[in-house]
């Protein structure tokens, strides 16, 4: 059994600002997304993400798809 935490799985809307992409979650915080992937196709769309939490409001994106 591993002591490490599993990745987070969240739903929200991708927003893109001059500071980079973020995930707006209805019942939670706004998460900054750390990724090399172009998220423009997901802009202003409802998505599901799987990501490692790397800080209080930072997610390292592993996977993104439609919600």
VENURZI-V946286 format. One record per backbone hydrogen bond with DSSP energy under -0.5 kcal/mol. NH is the residue of the N-H (numbers start at 0). CO is the residue of the C=O. E is the energy in kcal/mol with one decimal. If there is no record, write none. Layout:
BEGIN
nh->[NH & NH]
co->[CO & CO]
e->[E & E]
END
This chain:
BEGIN
nh->[7 & 9 & 11 & 12 & 13 & 13 & 14 & 16 & 19 & 21 & 22 & 23 & 23 & 24 & 24 & 27 & 30 & 30 & 31 & 32 & 33 & 33 & 34 & 38 & 41 & 42 & 42 & 43 & 44 & 46 & 47 & 48 & 49 & 50 & 51 & 53 & 53 & 54 & 58 & 59 & 60 & 60 & 61 & 62 & 64 & 66]
co->[50 & 48 & 46 & 23 & 41 & 44 & 21 & 19 & 16 & 14 & 30 & 12 & 21 & 22 & 28 & 24 & 22 & 28 & 56 & 20 & 31 & 58 & 32 & 36 & 38 & 38 & 39 & 13 & 41 & 11 & 64 & 9 & 62 & 7 & 59 & 51 & 57 & 57 & 31 & 51 & 33 & 58 & 49 & 49 & 47 & 45]
e->[-3.0 & -1.9 & -2.1 & -2.2 & -0.5 & -1.8 & -2.8 & -2.0 & -1.7 & -2.7 & -3.2 & -2.8 & -0.5 & -0.7 & -0.9 & -1.2 & -2.6 & -0.6 & -3.4 & -2.3 & -0.5 & -3.4 & -0.7 & -0.7 & -1.7 & -0.5 & -1.4 & -3.1 & -2.1 & -3.3 & -2.9 & -2.8 & -2.2 & -2.2 & -2.2 & -0.7 & -2.6 & -1.1 & -2.8 & -3.1 & -1.8 & -0.8 & -2.8 & -1.9 & -2.1 & -1.7]
END
